[in-house]
Amino acid sequence: MNSRDLILSSIRKNQPNSEVKLPEIPIFNNNSEPLISEFQTQLARMGGQAFKVENIEEIKEKIPELYPDAKMICSTLPEITGNQPIKPDTNPQELADVDLAIIRGQFGVAENGAIWLTHEDLVVNALGFLSQHLIILLDSKQLVRDMHQAYQRIELTQTSYGVFMAGPSATGDVEAVIIRGAQGVRSLTVFLL
């Protein structure tokens, strides 16, 4: 038996026999602010905006008001059509000129204004980062208070990709100047249905 096998054998013999349970994570709920208003406030702090709407028709009316110059629109939703088709085999380079992307989010997090997006929502993962502007439709009943509750909801084995997006892309320099859209979308709008 060589020294490597001897060391590994010794480690195997001296493993603890008892299983250690993971610690219980308490529910942190010390904020009484309604989830929708907290989500809107936090998203605004991150540079995004959120609107409460009643139906898809209201969204369709609001899009040209918010983005009158959008020429190339890519939508992953059957309810809202764009003029740039997207399929799972779409080459991400074809999305480089997208002015406006419209997708649906899984759920939102009130404490930080983040939205959980999966590969299934984005269809092509690059869509959420290459488009100039991003609109996310979100069911207002799908808001959670904090990241503790958010991590209880995500199932990483159910998707090949997932990301929390909170606001448009931004970067700051040493003089504390914030630049939006430096590495990704320039604006993020959330419609809460």
VENQUISUL-V287068 format. One record per residue. SS is DSSP state (helix for helix, strand for strand, loop for the rest). PSI is psi in radians with two decimals (NA if undefined). OMEGA is omega in whole degrees, -180 to 180 (* if undefined). Layout:
# VENQUISUL-V287068
ss->{SS;SS}
psi->{PSI;PSI}
omega->{OMEGA;OMEGA}
This chain:
# VENQUISUL-V287068
ss->{loop;loop;helix;helix;helix;helix;helix;helix;helix;helix;helix;helix;helix;loop;loop;loop;loop;loop;loop;loop;loop;loop;loop;loop;loop;loop;loop;loop;loop;loop;loop;loop;loop;loop;helix;helix;helix;helix;helix;helix;helix;helix;helix;helix;helix;loop;loop;loop;strand;strand;strand;strand;loop;loop;loop;helix;helix;helix;helix;helix;helix;helix;helix;helix;helix;helix;loop;loop;loop;loop;loop;loop;strand;strand;strand;loop;loop;loop;loop;loop;loop;loop;loop;loop;loop;loop;loop;loop;loop;loop;loop;helix;helix;helix;helix;loop;loop;loop;loop;strand;strand;strand;strand;strand;loop;loop;strand;strand;strand;loop;loop;loop;loop;strand;strand;strand;strand;strand;helix;helix;helix;helix;loop;loop;loop;loop;helix;helix;helix;helix;loop;loop;strand;strand;strand;strand;strand;strand;loop;helix;helix;helix;strand;strand;loop;loop;helix;helix;helix;helix;helix;helix;helix;loop;loop;helix;helix;helix;loop;loop;loop;strand;strand;strand;strand;loop;loop;loop;loop;strand;strand;strand;loop;loop;loop;loop;loop;strand;strand;strand;loop;loop;loop;loop;loop;loop;strand;strand;strand;strand;strand;strand;loop}
psi->{2.20;3.03;-0.60;-0.85;-0.64;-0.75;-0.83;-0.68;-0.75;-0.70;-0.78;-0.69;-0.52;0.29;2.47;2.52;-0.42;2.52;2.39;2.17;2.51;2.60;2.61;2.33;2.08;2.78;2.07;1.96;1.16;0.21;2.15;0.01;2.41;2.51;-0.73;-0.83;-0.63;-0.74;-0.81;-0.73;-0.82;-0.65;-0.69;-0.67;-0.50;-0.02;0.02;-3.12;2.59;2.45;2.36;2.24;2.78;-0.56;3.07;-0.63;-0.68;-0.65;-0.79;-0.60;-0.61;-0.53;-0.88;-0.49;-0.77;-0.61;1.17;-0.41;0.02;2.06;-0.79;1.96;2.25;2.07;2.37;0.04;2.44;-0.44;-0.46;2.06;2.58;-3.07;0.10;1.84;2.65;2.35;2.85;-0.47;0.20;2.30;2.23;-0.51;-0.45;-0.24;0.02;-0.46;0.23;2.15;-0.71;2.21;2.44;2.11;3.01;2.39;2.74;-0.95;2.84;2.77;2.04;-0.66;-0.39;0.04;0.33;2.67;2.34;2.12;2.48;3.00;-0.64;-0.60;-0.74;-0.40;-0.96;2.08;-0.60;-0.33;-0.68;-0.11;-0.42;-0.44;2.67;-0.70;2.59;2.29;2.30;2.21;2.35;2.28;2.12;-0.32;-0.14;0.61;2.43;2.79;-0.85;3.13;-0.44;-0.81;-0.60;-0.80;-0.39;-0.38;-0.52;2.48;1.68;-0.35;-0.14;-0.11;2.71;-0.20;2.46;2.57;2.50;2.15;2.21;1.68;3.01;2.93;2.49;2.66;2.68;2.62;-3.05;-0.35;0.17;0.60;2.12;2.28;2.13;2.52;0.34;-0.71;0.15;-2.59;2.52;-0.44;2.62;2.14;2.30;2.26;2.04;1.94;NA}
omega->{180;-175;179;180;178;180;-180;177;179;179;-180;-180;-174;176;176;-177;-174;175;179;178;175;-179;175;178;-179;174;179;-177;-178;180;-177;180;178;-174;-177;-179;177;178;180;180;-178;178;178;177;180;177;179;176;-180;178;172;180;-178;-175;-178;-179;178;178;-180;178;-175;-176;179;177;-176;-175;-177;-178;-178;-180;180;-176;-179;-179;176;-175;176;-177;-178;-177;175;178;176;-179;177;178;-180;-179;176;177;-180;179;179;-178;-176;-177;-179;177;-174;175;-180;-178;175;178;180;180;180;-179;-175;-174;-177;178;-179;177;178;178;178;177;180;178;-175;-175;171;-172;-177;-178;-179;-175;-179;-179;179;-178;-177;173;178;173;-176;176;-176;176;-179;175;174;-175;-171;-178;176;178;179;-178;174;-177;-174;177;-176;178;-177;-178;179;-177;175;-178;169;178;-180;177;178;177;179;175;179;178;-176;178;178;175;-180;176;-180;177;-176;-178;-178;-175;180;177;177;177;178;174;180;-180;*}
